Amino acid sequence: MPTAKSDAFVFFGATGDLAYKQIFPALQALTRDGKLDMPVIGIARSGWKVAQLRKRAEDSLREHGGVDKAAFAKLSGQMQYLDGDYNDAQTYDKLRKALGDAQHPLHYLAIPPSMFVPVVKGLAASGCSQGARVIVEKPFGRDLKSAQALNRTLHRFFREHDIFRIDHYLGKEPVQNLLYFRFANAFLEPIWNRDNIASMQITMAENFGVQGRGKFYDEVGALRDVVQNHMFQVLALLAMDPPANRSADAMRDEKLRLFRSMRPLQPGDIVRGQFDGYLKEAGVAKKSTVETFAALRIHMDTWRWAGVPFFIRAGKQLPVKCTEVLVRLKNPPQQVFDSPDQGAVNFFRFRLSPNVVISLGARVKAPGEAMKGHPVELVAHRDVREAMAPYERLLGDAIDGDSALFTRDDCVEEAWRVLDPILGDKVPAHKYKPGSWGPKEANALIDGAGGWNDPRIEPAPKDGK
């Protein structure tokens, strides 16, 4: 069913960090591409005037990609600024007047989750929610109970298809490429099952700490920050069944089936870690047990994946900054030639960042008379460019009413159902040294599955080759 395009863009938290780093560059790009010909209304409690908002936007663009003079001039001319308290009804009355004739505004809540409730209530009481859409940022709750409560609140004022839960990871070009590669090629489907795949693993490594965000990070930890959302979404793209079509609901229905098949995690399925020095970070509690590293083993009760273990590993202060997927295929049932070293003879590797690599691991004969071989990687795709920034893609989709790359309420709740049993201090957080691959206890989690794949950053290819 066709949906109306949004005719006004409202963003709460206009003077905040997210707006500075992501929203302003995305708005300029959308304006340059002719996709943002509408009022752009920033709301905050900073005591600013519109001139200060425009200056903030220009500073943001100079730091993040550069100022496009023509596009910025148009964007700046469309900007308005409203100063007000989110708990004050007058703020929303002023917004209703600023919206003028707009019938389908898009409200972006680039604010802490604790403010979602007063804002959506204020939008509804003033009539600003009528015919509108709303974008909310992760985290979508802290556990299953809070996620359900948040969804109930949102549903009081907005229909589900008007709620856009944004996860910028789904807007990344490499993640889109993973989805396309799986379902645009016929050769994968016959082998993409328990008969041929031994295991899958996803590593999201960051070679830095909390970067001055100690107070925020100490409230979430690795599980809530990246596993429940980013990592589970990548896992869904790897393991879901083919959707019936490209519609938003067809895609998300398959993700939901997959999440529902995942067993709730038990203490033996997870290893938590905390890097040495974390407790000295500003804003971190002196005796904090929050994890900066998590390794998980997941099982799915489906015909396709019965008996296949899936592993997720995410952490800070690891050796590299990289996200990579390794799909290990089962080895040939009989070794006719030389026995390879420990590990999979064949595998697929999907590098999602910092560059994009899709490759197949194989063995070829080594030169000489002996029938011995060595491993090689056949590269199917390699790219270092980002065609479209995630926020540009996602905000453009939200304006158009396309929710395919956004998370649905039932998918959010199912993901929390899987994680709920191991949240908090159910298992200890082991110490690990910065620059290592996390606590050694994580190695036991993947024993018998070939061990962890430790990504290495290769030199960038020259001239795209």
N, C-alpha and C positions, 0 to 999 in steps of 0.2 A: 504494500500500500504506500503510495507516495506521501512524503511528509513535507510540511512547509519549512522553508528555509528560515533560520533565525534572522530577525531584522534589527536586533540591538545586542551588543556584547557588554555585559556588566561583570566586573571582577572585583570581588571583595578581597581585601589584603593588597591593595594596589601599591602600597609603599614598601611591601615586604620583600624578602629575599627571593622567593619563588618568582614573583613578578619581574624582579630585576634580572635574574639569570635566564629565565625561560619564556615568560609570557610576552614581554616586549619584543624580543627577537622574532617570536612566532607571529605576533600581530603585524610587524613590518613585512614579513615574508608573505603573509596572507593578503595584505594590502597591495603589495607589489604584483601579486598574481591575480588581482581583481576579485578576490574572494571575501573582502571585508569592507564593503561599501555600506556602512551603517554607523550609528552612534556607538562610541566606545566610552563607557562610563566607569571610572575607577572610584572605589569607595574605600576609605580608611579612617583612622582616628588620629591623624598626625597633625591636624591643624593647618594643612596645606591649602594652596590655591591651585588652579589648573596649570598655571605657569610652572609651578614646582614639579607637578606630575610630568609635564612635557620635558622638563630638564632631566628628570630622573630617567625617563624613557630614552632620551638622547645619550645620556651617560651609559646606560645599559647597552645600547647598540654599539657604541664606540668600543666597548669592552668585549662584546659578544657578537662578532661577525661584521661590524661596520655599519655606517649610516648610508642608506640609499636615499639621496636627497629628495627625489620625487615621491617615493613611497612614504618617507617619513613626513614630508610636508602634508600629504593627504591624511595620514594617520593622525598627525598632530591637530589638524583642523577638525577631525571627528571626535577628539578627546574632550571629555568633561570630567570634572572631579567633584565628588560629594564628600564632605567631611562630617562624620557623625559616629555616635556610639551604636554598636550593633544591638544593644538592648533597648534602644530608644525608638519608639514608634515613629517619631518625627523623621528619623533617617529614611525610613521606607516611604513615608509620604513625599519626601523630597525626591526620592528615586522615581516614584510613580509619575510625578510631574516631569522629571527629566526624560522619561521614556517617551513622552508625547504620544504619537500615533502608533508606536511600535506594538504589534499584536503578539509577537513570538520572541520575546527576549531570551537570551541565553545567560544564565547566572553562573558564574564560576566562583566557587568557594575556595579560594586560595588562602585559607585560614586554618588554624588548628581545629581538629575535630571537635573539641569542647565547645566551639562556637557554632557548629552546624545547626543545633536545635534552635537557639534564639534567632538565627538568621532565616531559616526556612519558615519559622513561625511569623516573623516580621514580614517576609515576602507574601505569605498567604493573607495575613490580616490587612495588608495594604492593597491587595489585588494584583501585586506584581508577579504572582505565581500563575495567574490565569493565562493559559496558552503558552506557558514558558517551559524551558528545559533548565536543568541544573547539572553542573559538573562538580563532583566531589573528589578530593584527593585522598590517596591512601595515607594512613592505614584505615581500612574499613572495619573499625572495631579493634579490640585487643584480644578477643577470644570469641568463641561461638555466641555466648550470651550477649555480649556487648554489640556484636555484629547484627544479631537478630533485633536488638533494641533500636539500633541505628536505622535498619531497614524499615522497621515499623514507623519510626518518626518520619522518614522520607516519604513513605507511602501514604501518610496522612495528608500530604499536600501535593505530591506529584505522582503521576502514573509511572509504572516501572519503565516503560519505553521512553519516558522523558527524563530519566535519571542516567547520567553518564559518569560511571566510576572510572576515573582515569588512572591508568598504569602506563607511564611513559615507555616502559619496556616493550609493550605491544606495538608501539609506533615506530620502533627502530627498524631500519631497513634490513639488517641481518636477520632479525627475528621474522620479518615478513618473508624473507628469502627462504628461511627454513620451512615455513608453511607451504610456500610455492613449490619448493623442490620435492617435498613429500608427495603432493597430490597432482603435480603436473607431469610426473614421470611414471611410466608403467612398470619399470623394472624393479622398483622398491617393494610394491605391495605383495608380490608372491613370497618375499623373504622376510617381510616385516612382521614377524610373529615368533612364538615360543619355539617353533621347530628349528629356527635358524639363528635367532639372536640369543646370546648367552647373558648379556647384561647391558644396561645403559647407565651412563653417569654424566652429571653436569657439574662443572666446577666454575664458580664465580669467585675469582680471586681479586683482592684489592691490596696494593702494596703501600697503603697509607692507613693512618688511624682514624680517629673520629673528627679530625680537622676542626677543632674548636666547637664541635656540636656535642660535647660530653653530656650535658643535661638532657638533651633530646634523646641521644643514643641510649643513655642509661634507663630510659623509660620504655625502650622498644627491644633492643638487642637484635642479633642477626636473624632470628626466626621470624620476628614480626616485621623487620625492616625489609628483608629481601626474599626470604624463603616462601612465606605464605602467599606472596604476590608474584614477584618476578620469576622465581625458580619454578613455582608450581605452574605458571603459565607456559614456560618453555617446555616443561615436562608434558603438559597437555598437548602441545603442538607435536611433540615427538610420538606420543602414544595413542592419541585419540583416533577413532575410526573416521573414514572419509565422510564429510558432510554431504547431505543430499544435494545441496546447491551452495551458492556463495552468500546467501542471506545471513543477516546477523543471527537470527534465531537458530538456523541450521548449524552454524558454526558453534554457537554456545550450547546447543543441545548435546552435541557430541562431547564437548568439554565436561558438561554436567554428568553425562553417563560415566565418563572416565573417573571424575572425582568421586562419584558414588561407589565406584568399584574399589577405591583405595581403602585398605584396612586402617583403622585408627592406629597411630603410632604408639608403641610401647617403650618403656625405658631402655630395653635392649636394642632398640632400633635407632638410637641417637647417641652421638658423642658431642658434648659441648666443650668449648674452650674459651679462654680469656688470655689475651697477650700480656706478657710482662710489661708493666708500666701503665696499663689502662687505669688503675686506681689512682694514678697521679694526675690524670687528665682533669682539667677544670670542669666542674659541674658534675663529676662522677662521685657517687657516694663512697665513703671511705672503705666500707665493707661490701661493696657491690659484688653480686654473683652473676651479673648479667653477662651473657655470652657474646663474644666478638667473633666466634667461630662456631659453626654447626655442621655436622656431618650426619646424614640420615640414610636409612635403608627403607625402601618402600616396596610393598607388594600389592598387586592388583588382582582381584578375583574376577578375571574375565577369561573367556575361551582363548583369546589372542595372547594374553600375557601370563597365564597361569604358570607359576614357577620361575618367572624371570625377575631377578632383583633389579630395582632402579635405585641409584645412589645420587644424592645431592650433597654438595660440599660448598660452603660459602664462608668467607672470613676476611678479616682485616689484618693488615701487617703481614701479608704473605709475600712470597718472593716477586711476583709480577702482578700487573693489572691486566686481567684477561678473563673472558668468559668462553668456555669451550665445552662441547658435548663430545663424548666418545661412545660409539655404539659398537660393542664387541660381538662379532659373529662367532658361532660355534665352529670349532676347528673340524677339518675333514675327519670322518670316522676312522680312517686308517691312514697312517703316514707311509705312503709308497716310497717317498724319497727321504731326504734327511729330516730329522726332527727339529723343528724350530726352537728357538729359545723360549723361555716361559712367556706366555702371553698369547694373544689372538693372532692367528695367521692373517685373518681379514678383519677389517674394521672400517667404519665410517667415522670421519672426524668433521665436526661442524664448529668452526671458529666464529663466534659471534662478535667478539671485540678483542683488541682494538681494531683489527682488520677483519675481513670476511674471507674464510677459507672453507671450501667443501672438498673433501678428499676421500679417497678409498685406499686402504692399506692392503697390500698384496705381497706375494713373494715371487721372485723371478730367479732364473738360473744364473749362477755366477759363472764367469768365463772359466774355461778349463774342461778337462776330461771328466772330472767327478760330477755326479748329479747332485750338486749342492747348490743351495740358493741363499738369497739375502732379501731382507724386506725393502720394499719401495712404497712410496706414496704417489698415487695417481691423482693429480689435482684437477678437479672438475670446474672449480670456480675460485677466483682470487680477486679481491677488490679492496681498496683502501679508502674509497670515497663514500660519503654519506649523501645519498641523493636528496633526502628531505629530512629535516630535523624532526624528531618525534613529536614535539609539541605542535609544530606547524601542521603535521599530518592529522593529529588527534583533534586539535581545535577546529580544523577545517571540516573534519567528519562530523563533529558535534554541531557545528553551524548548519550542516546539511541534514542533520538528523540521522546519520548513519552510525549505528551503534555496534557494528561488527567487531571493532577493536576495543570495545569497552566491556567491563566485567558485569555480569548479571547477578542479581541478589542471591539466587539459589546456588550459583557457583561459588560466591564468596562464603556462604554459610557451610557448604560442603568442604571447602578447603580448611576452614577453621575446625570442622568436626574431626578431620584427620590429625591436626596438630594439637588440639585441645588437651589430650591426655598427657602430653609431655611439656607443656608450657610451665614456666617458673623454674623452681629448683628441684624438679622431680629427679634429675640426674645432676651430678656435680659438674662444675666448669673447671676443666683441667688447664693448668698454665701452659703456655707455649712461648717460645722465643720469637720476637719480631724477625721477619725474614725467613722463618721456617714455614713448612707446610701444615702447621697446626700441631695439636697434641698427638703424640705417638699412639694414643688409644684409638684414634680414628682409623688406623691401619687394620686393626682387628675387625672392624665393622665390615670390611670389604675382602677379608681373607677368603680365598677360594674363588674369587671373581676376577682375579688377575691384577689386583692392586689398583691404586689411584693413578689416574692419568695426570701428571704434573705438566701443565702447559708451558711451552717455551715460546718466547717472542722472537720470531724470525725477522731478519732485516726486511724493510718494506721493499716490494718489487719496484724496479725502475720502469718507467713508461708504461705502467699497468701490466707488465709481463711477469 
